[in-house]
Amino acid sequence: MKNSGLNDSPESLSEFEQAGDEQPMSLITEFWLFIREEKKWWLTPIVLVLLLAGVAIFLTSTGAAPFIYTLF
């Protein structure tokens, strides 16, 4: 909660308050930063396989199902 009597210039805000004023990151951006900063590169193939499986499941429930079945 900000006090109306205090100077609210960016220099007077704490690091916590400045972080609260920033726009939230998207899920993809936050995940990319997590992988890059924490060196969790082994998660990349797992996530890609899960995404491809999700896309395949989605496409089989749509009108594209007959076309996908011919691929396998």
Secondary structure by P-SEA (a helix, b strand, c coil): ccccccccccccccaaaaaaacccccaaaaaaaaaaaaccccaaaaaaaaaaaaaaaaaaaccaaaaaaaac
